[in-house]
Amino acid sequence: MPAVALPQTVLPDNRFPRYEALKPAVSFWTRVFGEYSELQSVVHSTLYPNRVFKVLDYRQDALWQDRFQLDKRRRGEEQDAKEEFDRLLKQVDEQRYAPQNLSGEARRLYDLYADLPGEDKYRKLIGTARVQRGLKERTDKALEVSDRYLPSMEKTFRGYELPVTLTRLPLVESSFNLDAYSKAGAAGIWQFIPSSARIYMRLNEVVDDRRDPWASTDGAARHLKDDYTLLQDWPLAITAYNYGRAGIARALDKVQGASLMDLINRFESDRFGFASRNYYAEFLAAVDVERAYRARAALSAAAKPLEFEVVETQHYVPYDTLRRLCGASDEAFQRLNPAYRPEVIEGKLYVPPGHLIRVPYGSARAFEVGYAKLGEHERFDSQRVMYLLHKVASGETLGRIAHDYHVPQKAIIAANELKSVHALRVGQVIRIPPREEARPGPITVALGEATPSQTLEQKLKQAREEQREDAASRQYEQKQKQKQKDKARLSVARTHKVAAGQTLSGIAKRYKVSVTALREANNLPESATLRVGQKLKVPG
């Protein structure tokens, strides 16, 4: 057996600055990850999360009350607490000059925010109440699970010349839950959404690499490297992982900022909400909690990392055949190869050639010997054809159905032996072939009725978002390059004397420099006007 690798203890790193203004938020998230139970609900303002209004504690109730009933009651009481927060704030605002008239919770709320500036400080807090449930148990479990994967993850990040501290992001994203799946369609420990996943890994009818901690880690490393390449700042790059790099680039451009704190202090957008503003603080808190755990775990045995060897398929092979060849149990084989979709595991589709298969350490040789002996009934030259079933609705045409599924009309006609494009009737169930022209396979598999409209809308929306993101990224890169050129030109400057009727843009055009470069060279604000006879330094 190879020597067991242990996760590295991450040390403070000046590439991840601890902004003074973020310390309260980091403190709050440290308590969320490391102190507050999942059965505690922390009520606070989104503007000042570290100032906790109250903590609803359900730890004792959970010992006797049904989980579903408790959760229903809990959601109701959380909403009541937020409404109470607003009601008390209105009372406090009315009595802000006579706090002696306040008592109980109202007085405590007054004291909680008394040191804030401004006469309307209490009024501004109305409507900002939020509830955060604790994550201690989930984080404790995540820290134990992470020991299995972090050594390999750290190796991947070092290979891309990235700080290994970044491998702690899954504590924030998913609590290292391989099966994590969000309402937005994000999956796996790195919580890739489909549009991003298709850029950095495989996502198709056979595999979803988001579910694979090794493959998704490689994708996350490249994603973060791309974020940093564009933004040249780790707090911004980390926030971009949550918000989108093009969105961060646009936001910086809008506020003429250069740092995360510029965005937090000056950028206003409904999309750039509590989650995005707090994402970097959450990351720092998770790093702190993990570092403390690592110090404690050093005194005991850490969870053993998964050890394996890698083999490669040369044909289309049933999943269960591959499992049998390496002698692993269903559970062990799936834990090493978690990306395969249910259709593959159930034998409806084959594992294609060229796939790297992880097998238990020491079993690669036996696998290769067994693979070489496979007969024609266990290895194939083509994939199985997988059809979707579609029930024709009133008003649907073959053209519309083909458009919704991104499949040529003639492919649907051939798959169903239709005589013409008009040979459809309401209620008829037709087979929808794969998007790409399918190679002939030994078995046809029907997967059940499909509902393409919602999926199609989501895909179109994702495509539009990707186009906007790409365009914004290119625009931002061009601006950054122009700024660098302009800064270089500042080193050698000429002088121009402003004549009557001249404008800044006209002067910039004359000397073939940008207006921005002229403004920066002369410290001119956006609202500045030129005076006749004024001397301007011209970079270049």
C-alpha positions in Angstrom: 0.0 0.0 0.0 1.2 3.6 -0.7 2.0 5.9 2.2 -1.1 7.5 3.5 -1.2 11.2 2.7 -2.7 13.6 5.2 -4.4 17.0 4.5 -2.1 20.0 4.8 -2.7 22.4 7.7 -3.4 25.7 5.9 -1.6 28.7 7.4 -2.5 32.3 7.2 -1.8 33.6 3.7 -1.6 37.2 2.7 -3.1 36.3 -0.7 -6.4 36.1 1.3 -6.5 39.4 3.2 -8.4 39.8 6.4 -10.1 43.1 5.8 -10.9 44.9 9.1 -14.4 45.7 8.0 -15.1 42.0 7.4 -14.0 40.8 10.8 -17.5 40.9 12.3 -18.9 38.9 9.4 -16.1 36.3 9.7 -16.8 36.0 13.4 -20.5 35.4 12.7 -19.8 32.7 10.2 -17.2 31.1 12.4 -19.9 30.6 15.0 -22.4 29.4 12.4 -19.9 26.7 11.2 -18.4 25.9 14.6 -20.9 26.7 17.4 -24.5 27.0 16.4 -26.4 23.7 16.1 -28.5 22.8 13.1 -31.4 22.9 15.7 -30.7 26.6 16.4 -32.0 29.5 14.3 -30.0 32.7 14.6 -32.1 35.9 13.9 -30.0 38.9 12.7 -29.9 41.8 10.3 -28.4 41.3 6.9 -26.5 44.6 7.4 -24.9 43.5 10.7 -24.9 39.7 10.9 -22.6 39.6 13.9 -25.2 41.5 16.0 -27.6 38.7 16.9 -31.1 39.6 17.8 -32.1 36.2 19.2 -31.4 32.5 18.9 -34.3 30.1 18.7 -33.2 26.8 20.2 -34.9 23.5 19.3 -32.4 21.0 20.6 -34.6 19.8 23.4 -37.8 19.8 21.3 -36.0 17.5 18.7 -35.7 14.8 21.4 -39.5 14.3 21.4 -41.2 16.0 18.5 -41.7 14.6 15.0 -39.1 16.0 12.7 -41.6 17.2 10.1 -43.9 18.8 12.6 -40.9 20.5 14.3 -39.7 21.9 11.0 -43.1 23.3 10.2 -43.4 24.9 13.6 -39.8 26.2 13.4 -40.4 27.9 10.0 -43.5 29.6 11.5 -41.6 30.8 14.6 -38.7 32.0 12.4 -41.1 34.2 10.4 -42.6 35.4 13.7 -39.2 36.4 15.0 -38.5 38.4 11.8 -41.8 40.2 12.1 -41.1 40.9 15.8 -37.7 42.4 14.8 -39.4 44.9 12.5 -42.1 45.7 15.0 -39.7 46.3 17.8 -37.5 48.4 15.5 -40.4 50.7 14.8 -41.0 51.1 18.5 -37.3 51.8 19.2 -37.1 54.3 16.3 -40.0 56.3 17.9 -38.3 56.3 21.3 -34.8 56.7 20.1 -34.4 60.0 22.0 -36.0 58.5 25.2 -34.6 55.0 25.6 -35.5 55.1 29.2 -39.1 54.4 28.1 -38.0 51.2 26.5 -37.9 47.8 28.3 -37.4 44.2 27.6 -36.6 43.1 24.0 -37.1 46.6 22.7 -34.5 48.0 25.1 -32.1 45.2 24.2 -32.6 45.9 20.5 -31.9 49.6 21.1 -28.6 48.7 22.9 -27.7 46.3 20.1 -27.4 49.0 17.5 -26.9 52.1 19.8 -23.3 52.8 18.6 -24.2 53.0 14.9 -24.2 56.5 13.4 -27.2 58.3 12.0 -30.6 59.3 13.4 -32.4 56.9 11.1 -30.2 53.9 11.9 -33.1 51.9 13.4 -35.4 52.8 10.6 -32.9 51.6 8.0 -32.8 48.2 9.7 -36.5 47.5 9.2 -37.0 44.8 6.6 -33.4 43.4 7.0 -34.2 40.6 9.4 -32.8 37.2 8.3 -32.6 33.7 9.9 -29.5 31.6 9.7 -29.7 28.0 10.9 -26.5 26.6 12.5 -24.2 24.3 10.6 -22.1 22.8 13.4 -23.2 19.1 12.9 -23.0 19.3 9.2 -19.6 21.0 9.3 -18.2 18.4 11.8 -19.3 15.6 9.4 -17.8 17.5 6.5 -14.5 17.9 8.2 -14.3 14.1 8.8 -15.3 13.3 5.2 -12.9 15.9 3.8 -9.9 13.8 5.1 -10.7 11.2 2.4 -10.4 13.7 -0.5 -8.3 16.7 0.6 -4.8 15.1 0.0 -5.8 14.5 -3.7 -7.5 17.9 -4.0 -4.4 19.7 -2.7 -2.3 17.8 -5.2 -4.6 18.9 -8.0 -4.5 22.6 -6.9 -0.7 22.5 -6.5 -0.5 21.2 -10.1 -2.3 24.3 -11.3 -0.1 26.5 -9.1 -3.0 27.5 -7.0 -3.2 28.1 -3.2 -4.2 24.9 -1.5 -6.3 27.0 0.9 -8.9 27.1 -1.9 -9.6 23.4 -1.5 -11.6 24.4 1.6 -14.3 26.1 -0.5 -16.5 22.9 -0.5 -17.0 23.5 3.2 -19.0 26.6 2.2 -20.5 25.2 -1.0 -21.7 21.8 0.0 -20.3 20.7 3.4 -18.4 18.1 1.3 -21.6 16.4 0.5 -21.1 14.4 -2.7 -24.9 14.2 -3.3 -25.5 17.9 -2.7 -28.0 19.4 -5.1 -29.4 22.9 -5.0 -32.7 24.4 -6.2 -30.6 26.2 -8.9 -29.5 22.9 -10.3 -26.0 23.1 -8.8 -24.5 19.7 -7.9 -21.6 18.0 -6.1 -19.1 19.2 -3.6 -18.1 22.2 -5.8 -21.8 23.0 -6.7 -21.3 23.5 -10.4 -24.4 24.6 -12.3 -24.9 22.9 -15.7 -23.7 25.8 -17.9 -20.4 26.0 -16.0 -20.0 22.3 -15.7 -20.1 21.8 -19.5 -17.1 24.1 -19.8 -14.9 22.4 -17.2 -16.0 18.7 -17.2 -18.1 16.0 -18.7 -21.9 16.4 -18.3 -23.9 14.2 -20.7 -26.2 11.2 -20.7 -23.5 8.9 -19.4 -21.6 10.9 -16.7 -22.1 13.9 -14.5 -18.6 14.8 -13.3 -20.1 17.2 -10.8 -20.8 14.2 -8.7 -17.1 13.1 -8.9 -15.0 14.8 -6.2 -11.8 14.2 -8.3 -13.0 15.3 -11.7 -15.0 18.2 -10.2 -12.0 19.4 -8.2 -9.9 19.5 -11.4 -12.8 21.6 -13.0 -13.0 23.8 -9.9 -9.2 24.5 -10.0 -9.4 25.6 -13.7 -12.5 27.6 -12.9 -10.8 29.5 -10.1 -7.6 29.9 -12.1 -9.7 31.5 -14.9 -11.4 33.7 -12.3 -8.1 34.9 -11.0 -6.6 35.3 -14.4 -9.3 37.8 -15.2 -9.6 39.6 -11.9 -6.0 39.4 -10.5 -7.2 39.3 -6.9 -8.2 36.3 -4.8 -11.0 37.8 -2.7 -12.6 38.9 -6.0 -11.9 35.6 -7.7 -13.4 33.7 -4.8 -16.5 35.9 -4.8 -16.7 35.4 -8.6 -17.0 31.6 -8.0 -20.3 32.4 -6.4 -21.4 35.5 -8.4 -19.8 34.9 -11.8 -16.6 36.4 -13.0 -18.2 38.6 -15.7 -20.7 39.9 -13.1 -17.8 40.9 -10.8 -16.0 42.5 -13.7 -19.1 44.5 -14.6 -19.6 45.5 -11.0 -16.0 46.7 -10.6 -16.3 48.7 -13.8 -19.6 50.3 -12.6 -18.2 51.5 -9.3 -14.7 52.1 -10.8 -13.4 49.8 -8.0 -10.4 47.5 -7.7 -11.2 45.4 -4.6 -13.9 43.3 -3.0 -14.5 46.0 -0.3 -15.2 48.5 -3.1 -18.0 46.3 -4.3 -19.3 45.6 -0.8 -19.3 49.3 0.1 -20.4 50.8 -3.2 -22.1 48.3 -5.5 -25.8 48.1 -5.3 -27.7 45.2 -7.0 -30.4 42.8 -6.1 -28.3 40.0 -7.5 -25.3 41.0 -5.4 -27.1 40.2 -2.2 -26.4 38.8 1.2 -24.9 35.5 -0.1 -22.5 37.1 -2.5 -21.4 39.9 -0.1 -20.7 37.3 2.6 -19.2 34.6 0.5 -15.5 35.6 1.1 -16.2 36.0 4.8 -17.7 32.6 4.9 -14.7 31.2 3.1 -12.3 32.8 5.7 -14.5 31.5 8.5 -14.5 27.9 7.1 -10.7 28.0 6.8 -10.4 29.0 10.4 -12.8 26.3 11.6 -11.0 23.7 9.5 -7.6 24.8 10.8 -8.8 24.5 14.4 -10.2 21.0 13.6 -6.9 20.0 12.0 -5.1 21.0 15.2 -7.4 18.8 17.2 -7.4 15.9 14.7 -3.6 15.8 14.7 -4.0 14.2 18.2 -6.1 11.4 16.8 -6.1 9.3 13.6 -7.6 11.1 10.6 -10.0 9.4 8.2 -8.1 7.4 5.7 -8.0 8.9 2.2 -9.5 6.7 -0.6 -6.7 4.8 -2.3 -7.1 3.5 -5.9 -5.6 2.6 -9.2 -6.8 3.8 -12.6 -7.6 1.6 -15.7 -9.0 2.6 -19.0 -11.8 1.2 -21.1 -11.2 0.3 -24.8 -14.8 -0.6 -25.7 -18.4 0.0 -24.7 -18.7 -2.1 -21.6 -21.5 -2.6 -19.1 -20.9 -0.9 -15.8 -21.5 -4.1 -13.8 -18.9 -5.9 -15.9 -16.3 -3.3 -14.9 -17.3 -3.6 -11.3 -17.0 -7.4 -11.4 -13.6 -7.3 -13.1 -12.1 -5.3 -10.2 -13.7 -7.4 -7.5 -15.3 -4.4 -5.7 -18.7 -4.3 -4.0 -21.4 -2.2 -5.6 -20.9 0.5 -2.9 -17.1 0.5 -3.1 -17.1 0.7 -6.9 -19.7 3.5 -7.0 -17.8 5.4 -4.3 -14.7 5.4 -6.5 -16.7 6.2 -9.7 -19.6 8.3 -8.6 -20.1 10.3 -11.8 -22.0 7.6 -13.7 -25.7 8.2 -14.2 -28.4 5.7 -13.1 -29.0 4.7 -16.7 -25.4 3.5 -16.9 -25.5 1.8 -13.4 -28.7 0.0 -14.4 -27.3 -1.2 -17.7 -29.4 0.9 -20.0 -26.3 2.6 -21.4 -22.7 1.3 -21.6 -19.5 2.9 -20.2 -17.8 4.3 -23.4 -14.2 3.6 -24.5 -11.5 6.0 -23.2 -13.1 6.3 -19.7 -10.7 6.2 -16.8 -12.1 3.8 -14.2 -10.9 3.9 -10.6 -10.4 0.4 -9.0 -9.4 -0.5 -5.5 -5.7 -0.3 -4.9 -4.0 -3.5 -5.9 -6.7 -4.7 -8.3 -5.6 -3.1 -11.6 -3.6 -6.1 -12.8 -6.4 -8.5 -12.2 -8.8 -6.1 -14.0 -6.6 -5.9 -17.1 -6.3 -9.7 -17.3 -10.0 -10.1 -17.0 -10.8 -7.3 -19.4 -8.6 -9.0 -22.1 -10.7 -12.1 -21.8 -14.1 -10.4 -22.2 -16.2 -12.0 -24.9 -18.3 -10.2 -27.6 -21.4 -10.3 -25.3 -19.6 -8.1 -22.7 -17.8 -5.5 -24.8 -19.2 -3.7 -27.8 -18.3 -1.4 -30.6 -21.3 0.9 -30.2 -23.4 2.5 -27.5 -27.0 1.5 -26.8 -29.6 3.8 -28.4 -31.6 5.6 -25.7 -35.0 7.0 -26.8 -37.1 9.4 -24.8 -40.9 9.0 -25.1 -43.1 12.0 -25.9 -46.9 12.1 -25.7 -48.3 14.4 -28.5 -50.4 17.2 -27.1 -53.1 19.2 -28.8 -51.7 21.7 -31.2 -48.2 20.2 -31.3 -46.5 19.7 -34.7 -43.6 17.5 -35.6 -41.6 20.7 -36.3 -42.3 22.1 -32.8 -41.4 18.8 -31.1 -38.2 18.5 -33.1 -37.3 22.1 -32.2 -38.0 21.5 -28.5 -35.7 18.4 -28.4 -33.1 19.8 -30.8 -33.5 16.8 -33.0 -34.0 16.8 -36.8 -37.6 16.1 -38.0 -36.3 13.3 -40.3 -34.7 11.6 -37.3 -38.0 11.5 -35.5 -39.8 10.3 -38.6 -37.3 7.5 -39.1 -37.4 6.5 -35.4 -41.2 6.1 -35.5 -41.6 5.0 -39.2 -43.9 7.9 -39.8 -45.2 8.4 -43.4 -45.0 12.2 -43.3 -44.6 15.2 -41.0 -48.4 15.3 -40.7 -48.8 11.8 -39.4 -49.3 12.7 -35.8 -52.4 12.5 -33.6 -53.1 13.8 -30.1 -52.2 11.3 -27.4 -49.8 9.4 -29.7 -46.6 8.4 -27.9 -43.5 8.8 -30.2 -39.9 8.0 -29.7 -37.4 10.9 -29.6 -33.9 9.8 -30.7 -30.6 11.2 -29.3 -29.5 14.6 -30.5 -26.6 13.3 -32.3 -27.3 10.6 -34.9 -27.1 7.4 -33.0 -24.9 4.6 -34.0 -26.7 1.3 -34.3 -26.7 -0.5 -31.0 -28.0 -3.9 -29.9 -30.9 -2.7 -27.7 -33.3 0.2 -27.7 -34.2 1.6 -24.2 -37.2 3.8 -23.5 -36.8 6.0 -20.5 -40.4 7.2 -20.0 -42.4 10.3 -21.0 -40.4 13.5 -21.3 -41.4 17.1 -20.6 -39.1 19.2 -22.7 -40.6 22.7 -22.3 -39.2 23.5 -18.8 -35.8 22.0 -19.6 -35.7 23.8 -22.9 -36.5 27.2 -21.2 -33.8 26.6 -18.6 -31.3 25.7 -21.4 -32.2 28.8 -23.4 -31.9 30.9 -20.3 -28.5 29.4 -19.5 -27.3 29.9 -23.1 -28.3 33.6 -23.0 -26.5 34.0 -19.6 -23.4 32.3 -21.0 -23.4 34.7 -24.0 -23.7 37.7 -21.7 -21.0 36.4 -19.4 -18.6 35.7 -22.3 -19.3 39.2 -23.8 -18.8 40.9 -20.5 -15.6 39.0 -19.8 -14.2 39.9 -23.2 -15.2 43.6 -22.7 -13.6 43.6 -19.2 -10.4 42.0 -20.5 -10.2 44.6 -23.3 -10.6 47.4 -20.8 -8.0 46.0 -18.5 -5.5 45.7 -21.4 -6.3 49.3 -22.4 -5.7 50.5 -18.8 -2.3 48.7 -18.8 -1.4 50.4 -22.1 -2.6 53.8 -20.8 -0.5 53.3 -17.6 2.5 52.5 -19.7 2.1 55.7 -21.7 1.9 57.8 -18.5 5.6 57.4 -18.1 6.4 59.6 -21.1 4.1 62.6 -21.3 3.7 65.5 -23.7 2.0 68.8 -23.1 -1.1 70.2 -24.9 -2.4 73.7 -24.4 -6.2 73.8 -24.7 -7.6 76.0 -27.4 -11.1 77.5 -27.8 -13.7 74.8 -28.7 -11.5 71.8 -27.9 -12.9 68.9 -26.0 -11.2 66.1 -24.0 -12.4 63.5 -26.5 -11.1 65.6 -29.4 -7.7 66.0 -27.8 -7.6 62.2 -27.0 -8.4 61.4 -30.6 -5.8 63.8 -31.9 -3.0 62.2 -29.9 -4.5 58.6 -30.3 -4.9 58.0 -26.6 -8.0 57.2 -24.6 -10.1 59.7 -22.7 -9.5 57.7 -19.6 -5.7 58.0 -20.0 -6.0 61.8 -20.4 -8.2 62.0 -17.2 -5.8 59.8 -15.2 -2.7 61.7 -16.4 -4.2 65.0 -15.3 -6.3 63.9 -12.3 -9.5 65.1 -14.0 -12.8 64.0 -12.5 -15.7 62.9 -14.8 -17.5 66.2 -14.3 -14.4 68.3 -15.1 -14.6 71.0 -17.9 -11.6 72.3 -19.9 -10.4 75.9 -19.8 -8.9 77.8 -22.7 -5.1 77.9 -22.1 -5.2 75.0 -19.7 -2.1 72.7 -20.1 -2.7 69.0 -20.2 -0.2 66.2 -20.0 -0.6 63.8 -22.9 0.6 60.2 -22.2 2.3 58.2 -24.9 
